[in-house]
C-alpha cells in the first residue's frame, strides 16, 4: 500500500512538472506571438535608420531554403526590389546554388550564425566559432565576406554584443516583425506593417524555418505578402534598399 501511494505521489509530481513545462511553453509562444522580444536588446544595434527620405529594408532570416527562397526571389524580382538575406552557414553549405542565386540577383547576404543556436548560452570562444564558421562558409560559397550580423531570436547581452563588434560586425535587428513564422494571413501581415511603417524601418521576414525549427516551415504567406506590401508601400512613396544601402543613407 505504501509503495503504491509513493508511486502515485511520484507520478503526480512528474505530471505537475510536465504541466509546468507545457504552461511555460504556451506562455512563451503567446508572448512571442503578440510581443517582439527584440525591443529589450536593441541598445547598441541597428534596428531603424535615421534617413532623409522614405527608405525601408526588407530582410529575410534562416535561409537559404530549397523550397521557399526561390519563391521569395521570384516575387522580389517581379517587384523590382532588393533585399537582405541573413543566412545560416549550415544552409549555405547544403544549398550553395540558392545562395549564389541570391547574390546574382543583386541581393545582400549577411551572417545569421552557422546553425541558429541562441548565443547567450555560449562561451566567448564558442560564440566566435559559430559566427566565424558561418562567415567562412558564406565566403567559400559566394565570395562575399559578411559585414552585418543578426543573432537568432535577437537575444544578446552586452558581453556578446561587444565580442561581435570586436569581430568587425555591425549588429542588425529590426523595427518591424512580420511574425510570418506563425503563418498569419498575408493581408494581416501587410495591414500590421502598413499601420506602423516609418522611414528607415527594417522589416523582419523569414525564407525558412518553422515555429520551433530553423528549417522547413510554411512561408506561403511570406511569399504572398511581398507583392502586396511592396505595391502598397510604393504607392506611399517608399523605396526599398538593402541594409548596406540603408546605412549609407543614414544621418550621422
C-alpha positions, -999 to 999 in steps of 0.1 A, spaced: 0 0 0 28 24 10 47 16 -22 15 22 -43 9 55 -25 45 66 -31 43 57 -67 11 78 -71 29 107 -55 58 104 -78 36 102 -109 17 132 -96 49 152 -92 60 142 -127 27 152 -141 29 186 -124 64 191 -139 52 183 -174 22 206 -169 45 234 -158 67 229 -188 36 229 -211 23 261 -194 57 278 -198 60 268 -235 24 280 -241 32 313 -224 64 317 -244 45 311 -276 18 336 -268 43 363 -257 63 357 -289 31 359 -309 19 392 -296 52 408 -284 86 414 -300 114 404 -276 139 424 -297 128 456 -281 147 446 -249 180 442 -267 181 470 -293 206 491 -274 238 494 -294 223 477 -325 209 490 -358 172 484 -359 160 515 -376 180 541 -396 176 579 -395 172 587 -431 162 618 -451 137 600 -473 112 572 -473 135 542 -473 127 507 -460 147 475 -458 132 440 -463 152 413 -446 148 375 -446 162 352 -420 172 315 -417 177 306 -454 186 297 -479 157 272 -484 154 250 -515 116 254 -513 109 289 -502 139 311 -511 134 307 -549 98 317 -545 108 347 -524 134 356 -551 108 353 -579 85 378 -561 113 402 -553 124 401 -590 89 407 -602 85 437 -578 119 450 -588 130 451 -551 164 443 -535 165 428 -500 190 415 -474 192 378 -465 206 368 -431 218 333 -439 227 303 -418 261 288 -426 248 253 -425 220 261 -450 245 279 -473 267 248 -472 238 225 -481 221 247 -507 250 267 -523 233 272 -557 205 291 -540 229 313 -520 246 321 -553 213 330 -569 205 354 -541 238 372 -548 235 370 -586 201 388 -584 216 418 -566 205 410 -530 227 412 -500 239 382 -480 248 386 -443 256 364 -412 229 347 -390 252 322 -373 261 287 -385 232 267 -371 208 291 -353 218 285 -317 209 312 -292 242 329 -284 236 339 -247 244 303 -237 277 303 -254 312 309 -241 331 336 -260 352 312 -280 321 292 -289 303 323 -300 333 334 -321 334 300 -338 297 300 -345 299 333 -363 333 326 -380 321 292 -393 291 309 -410 313 337 -423 338 312 -438 311 292 -454 294 322 -470 327 334 -483 337 300 -497 303 296 -515 296 331 -527 329 350 -524 312 375 -501 325 384 -466 295 395 -445 297 428 -426 264 427 -407 252 401 -382 218 392 -369 215 370 -338 189 342 -337 158 353 -317 176 387 -312 189 375 -279 222 392 -270 236 407 -238 263 434 -237 292 409 -235 280 391 -267 275 425 -284 310 436 -275 325 404 -288 306 405 -321 316 441 -327 353 432 -319 350 407 -348 342 436 -371 304 432 -374 276 457 -371 246 440 -353 213 444 -371 179 437 -356 146 451 -368 120 477 -361 90 457 -375 85 420 -371 61 404 -396 56 374 -374 54 354 -406 66 323 -388 32 318 -372 16 319 -407 -6 350 -403 -26 357 -435 -7 379 -459 -34 406 -456 -30 406 -418 8 409 -422 5 437 -447 -20 456 -426 1 453 -395 32 467 -413 13 495 -431 -2 507 -398 33 511 -382 57 518 -411 82 547 -407 111 558 -429 143 538 -421 124 508 -409 140 473 -411 113 446 -416 118 410 -405 106 381 -426 118 345 -430 126 324 -460 130 293 -440 122 279 -405 92 270 -385 79 278 -350 105 255 -333 129 248 -362 155 267 -383 145 249 -415 113 239 -432 82 257 -420 55 272 -443 65 305 -459 35 306 -482 21 338 -466 55 354 -467 57 349 -504 22 362 -509 29 393 -487 58 405 -508 39 418 -539 10 431 -518 33 450 -493 57 463 -520 28 477 -540 12 495 -510 45 510 -498 55 522 -533 21 539 -535 31 557 -503 64 568 -519 87 543 -502 118 529 -518 133 496 -509 170 492 -501 195 467 -487 209 471 -452 242 484 -466 224 510 -487 203 520 -458 234 526 -437 249 547 -465 219 570 -464 217 573 -426 223 607 -410 254 608 -388 
